[in-house]
Amino acid sequence: MLTITQALHDQIVAHAREDHPDEACGVVAGPVGTGRPERFIPMLNAARSPTFYEFDSGDLLKLYREMDDRDEEPVVIYHSHTATEAYPSRTDISYANEPGAHYVLVSTADADDAGPFQFRSFRIVEGEVTEEEVEVVQAY
């Protein structure tokens, strides 16, 4: 299960809406070994595409060095889908290389009449996708 604060949830959704019609992407870092998302890090979609996202390699290297210096790890890796449901695509699955991370997808398409977005979390390990419950809390 992903437990995330309302503030972080809202920041991820706001980023997805702000970058629409392009896909948004980013990371929420947390202290190593805690599994607790704490620090919101919106990233630039280097692909600038409505159907694909890509972290800029220089930005990603800088981020990993910064997390290492702060004893953090990527707890949540998120991106948006602008025209489809919030479910990992084949490309998303092939690029998932953090087996300990929660992969959050936000859909800014109203694909199911459930509202203007969907917020879902998945574990992706060795190509296997497992959806997990999301608990939004006021504070940890």
Stockholm file with secondary structure:
# STOCKHOLM 1.0

chainA/1-140         MLTITQALHDQIVAHAREDHPDEACGVVAGPVGTGRPERFIPMLNAARSPTFYEFDSGDLLKLYREMDDRDEEPVVIYHSHTATEAYPSRTDISYANEPGAHYVLVSTADADDAGPFQFRSFRIVEGEVTEEEVEVVQAY
#=GR chainA/1-140 SS CEEEEHHHHHHHHHHHHHHTTSCCEEEEEEETTTCCCCEEEEECBTTCCSSCCCBCHHHHHHHHHHHHHTTEEEEEEEEEESSSCSSCCHHHHHHCCCTTSEEEEEECSCSSSSCSCEEEEEEEETTEEEEECEEEESCC
#=GC SS_cons         CEEEEHHHHHHHHHHHHHHTTSCCEEEEEEETTTCCCCEEEEECBTTCCSSCCCBCHHHHHHHHHHHHHTTEEEEEEEEEESSSCSSCCHHHHHHCCCTTSEEEEEECSCSSSSCSCEEEEEEEETTEEEEECEEEESCC
//
